[in-house]
Amino acid sequence: MKKWVLFSLILCTVCVGIYLAPLIQNGVEIKVLDKDDKVTSTHTEKKEITKEQIYKGNLLLVNKNHPVKEDGVKSDIINLSQNKELVRGYGVLDRNLRLSREIVNKFLRVVDAAEKEGVHNFLISSSYRDFEEQRKLYQKMGSDYALPAGYSEHNLGLSLDVGSTQMKMENAPEGKWIEEEVWKYGFVLRYPKNKTNITGIQYEPWHIRYVGLPHSAIMQKKKFTLEEYLDFLKEKKEISINAEGKKYTVSYYQISKSTTVNVPVNQHYEISGNNVDGVIVTVHE
C-alpha cells in the first residue's frame, strides 16, 4: 500500500512539473506571464496608441470578415522586374509582379538559406495586387478562386505565392523546405492542411505570409493559423518567448479609443494592429 502512495506522490509531482514548465519545442520556449511575473523595465515611456493603429502592421488579420484598410497596405511596393538586383535565386512568372521592398529582402534570406541546402528552384507566381486588380480578378475567376477587393492577403503587400519550377509545390523540395524552415525567417504558411474550417481557404502550400519573429516561431511550434495565434494572444495578454537565440515579450492591448502603453526606452520594439480590435507590442530583449 505504501508503494502505491509513494508512486502516486511521484506521479503528481511530475504532472505538476509538466504543467508549470514553459512550453519548449525545438529550441523555442513559450511562457505565459501572470500578473506577478510581468516583464517590466525601469526605463520605459508612455506611447500613445490611436485606434488607427489597429489597421497597420505585420500582424493584420485579413480574411472574409476583416478587409484591408488603405493604411494597412505596405508603403514600399515596388515592381520586381524594375529592381533586378532583388531578383536573384528565384524566378518570376510575370514581369508586372509587385511586392514590398522590405518583404523582398526578407524573402531573399529564405532563398539564400534554402540554396545552402540544395533547394533552389523557387518561382514567385503572384504577389501584391491593388484593390482594382483584385476586383478584376474576382470578376474573372469568381468566388471559388478569388476574393473580393480588400479581402485578400495579396492586397497587403506581405504575402506571395511561391512555387517550384520543377513540379507541384506539394511534392517539391521547395514546398517541403518552406513548410519546415520558412518560419525561421519570419514567414508562415498561411493556409496549412486541415485548417480550412478556420481560415476559410483550402490548403495552399505556395502561399506564404510575413509576420516576423517571434510570431512565426510560435505559430510553427503550436501549429497555429494567424486566426488562432491572435486569439491566443488575446486570451493570454502577455507571453515571453525565447526563439532563435533571442528573448521576446509579446503583449496584446485592446483598443477602443486612444490609449497609452508602456514601451522600453533602450530596447527595440514593434507595434502592430490585428485589424480587429487591438494592437500587439513586441519587445526584443
N, C-alpha and C positions, 0 to 999 in steps of 0.2 A: 504494500500500500504506500509506503514511504517513497518507493521508487517512482510511482505514478505521480505523487505530489511534486517530487523534485523535477520530473520530466515536464510537468505542467508549468512549473515556475520558469524553467529554462525556455520553454516554448513561448510563454507570454513575454519574457524579456526580449527574445529575438524578434517577435512580432512588433513590439513597441519600438524597438530599434529601427526596424524597417520602416515603420510608419513615420517616425520623426526624422529620418535621414533625408537629406536632399536627394532629388532625382538626378542620378548620374548615368548618362548614356553616351558611350563613345566619346568621352572627353568633354561632354557638355554637362555642367551642373546647374540645376534649376532649383532655386529655393524661394518659397513663398514667404514673404515677410509679414509678421504680425505687428500689432501696434507697439510692442515693446522692443521690436527688432528692426525698426526703420533705419535705413541708411541715411544719416544726416551729416552735414558738414558745417563747420563753424564759419566757412567762407561762402555764404550764399547771398543771393539778392532776389528781390521780388521782380517778376516779369509779368507784364500784363498780357493776358490772352483774350482776344476778342472772339466772338462767335464765328467770324470769317475764317479763323484758323482751322476750324473743323474740316474745311473743304480743301486744305492744302497739305502736301507732304507725300512721303513714300508709302504710307500705310493706308491709303484711301481704299475703302471697300467700294468696288464698282460691280454691280450686278443688276438684275431686273428690277430691283426695288430701290437702288441707290445710284442715280446717274451722276456723271461727271459734271461738276460746275466749271465754268470757264477759268476760274482762278486755280483749279486743280491741274490744269494742263501744264506740262513742263514748258518752261520758257525758252529752253535752249535747243529747240527742234532744228535739225539740220538734214540736208539731203546727203545720203551716204556717198553717192556717186560723185558729188562735188567736193568730197573730202577724202580723197583716195588714200591719204596717209592713215586713215582709220579703217580702211578695208584691207585687212591682211589676215590670212589664216582662215578665211571663210569666204564663201561666195554669196552673191546677192541675186535673187531671182528677177528683180525689177530695178531698172535704173532710177525709178522715181521713189524708191523706198526712203522713208524719213524716220528719224529717231532722235531722242535726246542725246546731245553730245556726251553728257555725263554717263548715260547708260551704255553708249557705245564703248566708252573707255572701260567701264566695268565689265562688259562682255568680252573685251579683248583679254582681260585677265583669265576669263574662262577658257578662251581659245588657246592661250599660251600654256595654261596648266594641262589641258587635255592633250596638246601636242607633245608634251614631255612624256605622256603615257601612250603615245602612238595613235591617238584618236584625232583625226584632222580633216574630216570630210563634212564640215558644217556648212549649212546653206540657210541664209535668212530669207524666208519667203514672204513674210508680212511683218509690219512694224507699226509705226504711228499712222493713224488716219484721223483727219479732222472731221468735224461733225457732218459737213456736206458730203465727204467721201463715204462716211458711214451710212448716211441717208440713201445714197445711190446704191450702195452695196445691199442694203436691206430691201430696197425696192426690186433689185435684180434677183437676189437669191431667196428672199422670203424668210419667214421666221424660223424655218427648220435649219437654216445655215448661217443666219446673221442676226444681229441685234439692232434695235432702233438706234438712231443717232444719240450719243451721250451715254448709252448703256453698255458699251463695250470697253473693256480694258485697253484696247488699242487706241482709244481716244485720249488716254492719259499721257502716252509717251514713255511709259515704264515697262511695257510688255513687247515681246517679239515672238514670232513663230520661227523656230529653228528646226530645220530638217537635216537630212543626210543626203549627200549627192549619190550615195551608193544603193540605198534601199529604204524601205519604210522605216520611220523613226522607231516604232515599237520593236523592230527587230535589229536595229542598227547599233553598233558600238557607241555612236554618238548619243543615241537615246538612253542607253544604259548609263553612260557617263553622266549625263545631265541628271538622271533620276537619283543617282547615288552621290554625286560630288558637287553639283552646282550650288548647293546651299552654302558651301564654304566661301563663296564669292558674293553672297547677299541675294541670290536669286532663289526662287522656288518654282516647282512645277505646280502651276496654279490650278489645273483641273486634273487631279490624280484619279486613279482607279477607285471604284466603289464609293465615290463621294458625290455622285450626280444628284442625289437627293438633297445635298447641302448646297452645292454650287449652282445647280440648275443647268450645268453644262456637262456633256458627255466627256469621257476620258480623252484628253488631248496631250499626248506625250511630247508634242512640239512647242507648246505654249508656256513660256517662262515669264516670270514677273519679278521685277526688282523690288525688294522690301528692305534690304540691308541687314547686316549683322547687328545684334544677336537674334533678330526676329526670324531670319531664315533658319538658324540653328535650332531654335525652339520648335518651329513648325515641322522641321525634318524629323527631329527626335520624337516628338509627340504625335507625329502623323496628322497634324492639323492642316485644314484648309485655312485660308485667310479669315473666312467667316468664323470658324471655330477658335482661331487664335485671338481675334478681337473680343469674342465673348469670354474667353479665358482671362484676358487682361481686365475686362470689366468686372468679372467676378472677384479676382484676387486683389485688384487695386495696385499692388506693388510686388515685384519679384526681383530677385537678384540672380544673375546668371554668370557663370564662367564659361566662355566659349572661345575656342581657338587661341587660348593663352591670355585672354583679356577678360576683365571683370566689368559687368554692366549692371545698372539698375534701371528697370523699366517701370514707369508709373502711369496709371490711367487717371484722367480727370474728366468728369462730366462737366460740360459747359452749357449753361442755359442762357447766360449773358456774360458780359465782360467780367473777368476774374483775374486773380494773380496767383502765380505758383512760384515756389522756391526753386531756383536753379543755381548750380555751383558757379563760383567766380573763376576758379582756377582749373576747371575740368571741362572737357569737351562735352557738349550735349546737343541733342537734336529734338525738335518738336514736330510732330506730325498729327494732323487730324485723322479721324477714322471715317469721315464722310457721312457720319450718322449723328453722333451726339456728344462727342468729346475729343480730347487730344491725348496723345501718348508722348511722354517725356522720356527720352533715353539718355542716360548719363554714362559716359565712358570713364571708368576709374583707372 
